[in-house]
Amino acid sequence: MTINELRKIMPWIEDYFSSFAIDPLQFGNKKLEELGSILGEDYFIEQGSSSLTFIDGFFLFMEQARALQQGSGFTVESLSVLPGHNKNGEKEAFSVDLKKGEVTAIVGPTGSGKSRLLADIESLAQEDTPTGRKILIDGRSPGDEERFSTEGRFIAQLSQNMNFVMDLSVEEFLTMHAESRMVDEISYIVKKIYDTANILAGEPFSRETPVTELSGGQSRALMIADTALLSPAPVVLIDEIENAGVDKIRSLELLISNNKIVLISTHDPLLALSADQRLVIQNGGISKLLKTTPDEKKYLKSLKKIDSKLTLIRNQLRRGEEIDFRDPLA
Ligand SMILES: Nc1ncnc2c1ncn2[C@@H]1O[C@H](COP(=O)(O)OP(=O)(O)OP(=O)(O)O)[C@@H](O)[C@H]1O
């Protein structure tokens, strides 16, 4: 195929050419293999490469881009947390298996070690963190490459503070992320994430807002929508969604609907009971694993009513209004 023909089916290959300072339009009717002799070996040596590496690299680039287009290529059926020890050095009693499509809440007093457990999973701990826990993916220990690679990471973490380091608008940020994921309909997915984030956020924001100017709740909402709709990561860790001023139940539903393994550290009864099960952490160690019972699920309905009433009052207070006492729950 000529370079023009290749560009037609894979427009993103232009990036590869530009990394060698080659303008593909200039050689559109040539074949890739001809570039070596047209430009000469010295040209490639000047670029710190060789014509052979240029050709080999092209095929590698194509393979990686294709893999990206088809998602991360990474599916995870289960994560296992093998016992470590609590803050007194006492061994945890059992290991925990987390499966695809399951939501697990992590509950326990302040300072008990909920964030530590999330951090162990995030770093795929191999007995090398303060808890001594070991994390297995689909029953096997991850290799160093999986643990330390910054590319194609399969765990997405939504932490309590979202700090953006780049001064881009919301639209530019989402477009850049969508481009890097090589999705086909960039403007469609950008709009979908933006609309969803605005539904989740307490206060709406515009596409032109610089990400660094978003409030805590708005940036959290943006990251939740982005993680649910664009990130291929099959594992999502959430640290205390409740303090962020986002619609927590909708956020959870959005993440669950994407068939991921979701772990959420929480002090919120509504979130804890929305999960399929909850891990109880005490003094740095996992002490219990409780399945959410049918009675608890039933109770969840009344909790939701109380919660929506609370949200209403919170919004009235925020808007500087007086509280409406007409509702029987008030
Ligand atoms: N098994 C352990 N061994 C040693 N240190 C631990 C262990 N588990 C947790 N810690 C440490 O205890 C401290 C508190 O833990 P962490 O921040 O995870 O608590 P938390 O439950 O998330 O608290 P909060 O609810 O306030 O966010 C951290 O410094 C953490 O590293």
The ligand as a Gaussian input file, in Angstrom:
#p B3LYP/6-31G(d) Opt

LIG

0 1
 N       -1.934000      -2.815000      58.548000
 C       -1.322000      -1.645000      58.721000
 N       -0.074000      -1.600000      59.217000
 C        0.551000      -0.421000      59.419000
 N        0.030000       0.783000      59.134000
 C       -1.200000       0.804000      58.638000
 C       -1.943000      -0.391000      58.409000
 N       -3.157000      -0.055000      57.877000
 C       -3.160000       1.298000      57.803000
 N       -2.010000       1.817000      58.250000
 C       -1.671000       3.257000      58.355000
 O       -2.609000       3.911000      59.193000
 C       -2.849000       5.245000      58.757000
 C       -4.357000       5.504000      58.577000
 O       -4.847000       4.681000      57.543000
 P       -5.836000       5.200000      56.399000
 O       -5.473000       6.559000      55.978000
 O       -5.887000       4.144000      55.372000
 O       -7.215000       5.275000      57.219000
 P       -8.708000       5.500000      56.685000
 O       -9.540000       4.387000      57.250000
 O       -8.736000       5.663000      55.221000
 O       -9.078000       6.852000      57.403000
 P      -10.215000       7.956000      57.007000
 O      -11.549000       7.310000      57.183000
 O       -9.963000       9.032000      58.015000
 O       -9.924000       8.402000      55.606000
 C       -2.071000       5.395000      57.460000
 O       -0.849000       6.046000      57.755000
 C       -1.823000       3.968000      57.023000
 O       -0.651000       3.815000      56.237000

